[in-house]
Amino acid sequence: MMTVDIPVWADVLASLLLVSGGLLALTSAFGLLRLPDLFTRMHGSTIGNTFGLGCVLLASIVIASVLAQRFVFQELLISLFVVTTSPVTSILLIRAGMYRDRRDASKMTMGQPSEGLKQIQRTQ
């Protein structure tokens, strides 16, 4: 088996980035459990997961660049893909939630406003 020596600075930096990425992802998971509605849940999970994945990808860049003894750019392509697709997905989910709330708000049952309308009125 071949062993490769990784410098201590790279090992410590990658470890810190991995731990902080895991903590950010864990924080966003708690946000999904604790936040009250779709819109705040989407905000919490998107921010936490994007930054958490960013930390993991930075750790991967550090270790891969040290092992290859040159700058490795494949992780930058992954980062670019994640940074562009994650917010777009969130925007589409939030638009679907807004459409659902508008549709529910337009329905009136026996003169009473729907739950979506009550939530909208509470936030204003």
Secondary structure, DSSP 4 states (H G I P E B T S, - for coil): ----PPPHHHHHHHHHHHHHHHHHHHHHHHHHHH--SHHHHHHHHHHHHHHHHHHHHHHHHHHHHHHHTS---HHHHHHHHHHHHHHHHHHHHHHHHHHHHHHHHH-EETTEEPHHHHHHHHH-
